[in-house]
Amino acid sequence: MTFTSFLSQQFGALEETLTALTLPPELLAELLLLQATYQEEGQHLFPTIYLCDDAEAARQVLSGNEIVWISSVPRDANLARQIFKHCAVLAQNSWSVLVELSASDAKYGVMRTDSDLTHSSSFERLRALQLESSAILGLTRSGRNLVELRSSRGQKLYLSLSVDDPYEKSPEQVINLFSASIVSDSWNDNLKIKLQAFYKRVGYNILHSSAGALIVILRQDGLIPHAFEDGVLLPTPINLDDLIDDSPDGGPDLLNARLEGVSALIRSMTEMDGIVMMTTSGSVLGYNFFIRSSDLSDRTVIGGARRRAYESLRQMRDSALAGVFYKSQDGVVDFTKLNEPPGTE
């Protein structure tokens, strides 16, 4: 038995959607394997793929924009590889692969999705759908070796090719906890919605990095605790609340360009050694911090320095700490709430 054949037997949770799309499990298995491992000139690619039976209906419910069709071909054994060969490199930034399936043919191309960083992404919209009238199946690579499959009918499946033991939370749960914690003290409810949408996109962007990441979230008024040393403390924190609240003269396009720059900067900070410091009001305080050796946990932990640091942070009882986000180099992710004030859950 090939691994593709074995994998094709693992899609029971998606059976209803596969039937509606007349999508053979073997084709989905091949798409998933390509999605989990695809590289171009040594670089990992993270194309999001949407399979549907009605491209226009899918575009509308996913808040997509224009569609650029590339080819219409018979559904044969080469279909999955054709889609990746022609579309994977194109499906970057705000573009995704779109495949419209009929009984015998497949039409594929790329669709531009909502690029406003203060809006929910198209895949985030798919996660929220519970529609019986449409059949859409999305595949997104949440980490280097982890693929999430999500149906417009509310079905979901995570498949990992990593040898690491994952934590109990799914990437979706981790990013939801991370983005909720980092905006929990935002002063304006409307801004909080936009800021959380932004940090969800930042979180998934970090998951696509080949590096590990460790982010500590401090309570809004908290100073950097004594347990941390070295590090680069920004003279003026990057305040996302103010950035989103101040409408620039260039309008939403200029705001989005600024947010794209901040998102890239945060990802670069997480790719450096050490810990990134942020606050519950969404501000970025600094990066490249380390835990003092005297504050490292004595508990024996299997894993690298980042994993040991994360386990130490989970044991800290400093009231300034609100939460900590962890990602291993191989894509294992977790989030832990810390020292919650009395009366909160």
N, C-alpha and C positions, 0 to 999 in steps of 0.2 A: 504494500500500500504506500502510495506517495504521501508526502506531508500535505499537499493540496487536497488530496482525497480525504485524509483524516480531518483537515480543517473544515471541509465542506459539511461534515457531520455535526459541527458545533453550533449551528445557527438556529436551533429550535426556538429560541426566544424571538426570532425574526420571521418565523414561518408565514404568518399572515401577510406581511409586507412582501416577502419574496413571491408568494402566490399571486398577489395583486399586480406585481411588476412582471410576472412570468420570468423571474430571474433565477436561473439555475444556481444552486449552491456552489457548484464547481467554478463558475465564473466569478461569483462574489469572493470565493477563497483566493483565486488568483489575483483579483484586484486588491484584496486585503494584504496579501504577501508583498505585492509590489509597493503598496502604500507604506508598509512597515519598514521596508528596506531600501527604497529607491534613492539612488544617488546619481548625480550628473557631474562628471569630471571631479570625482572625489568629494563633492559637497552633498550633504543630506538635503533632500527637498521635502517640503511639507504641503503638497497640494491637497486642498479639500475637494472632495468629489460628491456630487449630488446625482443620484440615479432617480429617474421619475418616469411616469407614463404620460405626462402632459407638461411640457416645458413652460408654457405660458402661465399655467396655474402655479407651478413651482416658483417661477420668477416672482409672482405676486405675493405669495405667502412668505417667501424668504426675503422680501424687500430687495430683490435684485434690480439691476438696471439693464443695460444693453447685453445682448447675447451675440457672440461672434461664433457662428457655426463653422466647423472645419471639415467635417466629412460625414457621409451617411453610408454605412457598410452593412453587409450581412452579419448576423450574429454567429460567428464561428470561433474556432479555438484561438485565433490570433487577436480577438477583439481587445482584451485587457491590455496586451502589450502595445497595440496600436494607439489606444487612448493615452497611455503614459508616454509613449514616444512622441506623440504630436502635441500633447497638452501639458505635461507635468511642469516643464520649464516656464510655460506661459502663466500657470496658475499660482502666481505669487502676488504679494501685496493685497489688493482688493479683488483679485480675480480668482475664480474657482472653476473647476471642471464641471460641466453639465452634460449628462447623458440622458437622452430621451429614448426609451425602449418601446418597441412594438413587438408583435409576435415573432417576426422573422428578421427585423432590421434594428440597427442602433444608429442614432444620430448624435454626434458628439461635438463639443466645442467648449468655449469658456464664457462665463458670465461674470460681469462686474457686480460685486455686492456692495452693500452700504459701507462706505469708507469713513463715515463720520465716527470718530473715536469716542464720542459721547453717546452714541446709540448702541444698542445691542447688535452684535454681529449676526450674520445670517444663520450661522450654526447655532448660536444661542437662541435665536427665534425657533429653529427646528427643535431644539431641546424642549421648548415649552408647548409644542403642538400636540393636540389630541384630536386629530381629524380622521373621520371614517371615509370622507368623500375623496380624499386624495392619497396617492401613494408616492412618497418621497423617502429615499434612503440616503443618508449622508454618512460619509467616511471621513474622519479627520485624525491625523496623527498627533496625539497629545504629547508624546515624548519620543525619544529616539526609537524605542521598541514597543510602543503602546498605541493601539488604534482603537478609537471609539466609533461604534456604529450606532446611528440614531435614526429612528423612523418617525414620520409625521403622524403615526398612529400611537405614539407614546412608548414604543418598544425600544430597548437599548441593549447594548452588549459591549463589553470591553475585552479586548484580547491582547495579551502581553507576550512578547517574544523574549523578554528579559529573564536572565537567570537569577536576578536579585529577588529576595523576598519582599513583596510590596507591603506597605502599610494597609490598614483596613479601608481607608477612604479612597474613593475614586478621584481621578483628576478633577472632575466636575465639582465634587464636594469640596476638594481642597481649594480650588479657585474661588468658589462661592464663599467659603469661610475667610479666605485671605482678603477678598475684595470687600466683604462686609465689615471685617475688623478694621481695615485701613481707612474706612470712611465713617466709622461709628460716632465720631465726635465732630463730623462736618456740621457747620452751623445752620445750613439751609437745606430743607428737604428736597427741593428741586435740584439744587447743586449736588446733593448726595446721590441722587439717581444717576446723573450724568457722570459723576466722579467714579461711582461703582462700575458703571458700564466701561469707563476708560480702564480701570484697574483690572477688570476681567480680561480685557484684551491684552494688557500688559502681562498678566499672569500667564496666559496661553502663549504669548510671545516668548516668555522666559522658558516655558516647557519645550519650545522648539530649539533652544540653544543646545549645543553639544557639551556645554560646561555645566557643572553643578551650580547651586545657588543656595544662599542662606540669608534670610531677611528677618530682622527683628523689628516688631512694631511696638513703639513706646506710646504710653498714654500721652495725650495732647500736650500737657504741660510738663511732662517728665524730662529731666536732664539725662544725659548719657550715664548709666549706672557705673559705679566704681568697678564692677566686674569686667568691664571692657577696657582694653588698652590700645595704644597706637591709633590707627585709623585716621581718616581724613574727614574732619568736621567742617562742613561748608560754612563760610562766614555768614552767608545769607541762605537759609533753607529754600529749597524749591517748593513753593506753595501752589499746589494745583488748584485749591479752592479759589484763590485770587485770580489765577490764570484763566479759569473757566468763567468766573464771574465778570471779569473785565472784557467787555465785547470789543475786540480790536477793530480799528478803522477798516481793515480789509475784510471784515465780516467772518462768516463761518469757515471759509477756505483758509484764511490766515490763521485762525484759531486751530484748525485741524493740522496745519503745517507745524505749528508750535508744539502741539500735543504729540505729533509723530516724532519730533525731535526729542522731547522729554522721554517718550517711551523707549526710543533707541538708547538714550543716555542711561536710563534705569537698567535696561538689559545689559549694557556694557559694564555697569557697576557690579551687577550680580556675577558677571563672568570673571571678575578679578578675585584674587584670594581674599578670604575674610568675609565679614558680615556687612550687609547694607542696613543702615538705620533709617527707619521711617516712623511716622506718627499716625495716630488714629484720626487725625484731621487731613490725612492724605499728603503730608509734606515729606520731602526727602531731606534728611539731616546730614548724611554722610555715608562713607563706605570704607572698606578695607580695615574694619575693626576686628579685633581678636579677643577671645576670652582669656583673662589672666590665668596662668597655669594653676594658681592656688584656688581658682573657682571652677576648674574642670571637675566633672563628676568622677568619683573613684570607681563607678560601676564599669564592669568589663563590657565593652561594646565591640561587636564584630563589625568592621568597616573602616573607612578612611577617616581622615581628620575632620571632614565636614560632618560626617555621620556622628562622630563622637562629640563634636561641638553641639550638634542639634540635641542629642540625648542629654547633655549637660544643661542646655537651656531649658529643656522641659522640666528639669528638677528645680530650677531657680524660683525663689519666693519673693523676689524684689517686686514691690507693688507698681513700679514704673513700667514693667513689662506687660504688654497686652496680648502678644501672640508671636509665634515664630513660624515662618514658612521654610520648608526644606525641599530641595530637589537634588537627587544624586546625579552623577554624570551619565548614568544609564537610564535616567528618566523616572526613577521611583520618587514619588512626591508625598508630602504630608504637611499638615498644618495643626498646630496645637494652640488652643487658647490658654492664656496664662493669667493667674491671679485676678480673676474677675471680681469686681466690687460686689459687696453684699447686695442681695436683692435682684441680681441679674442671673440669667440662666447660662 
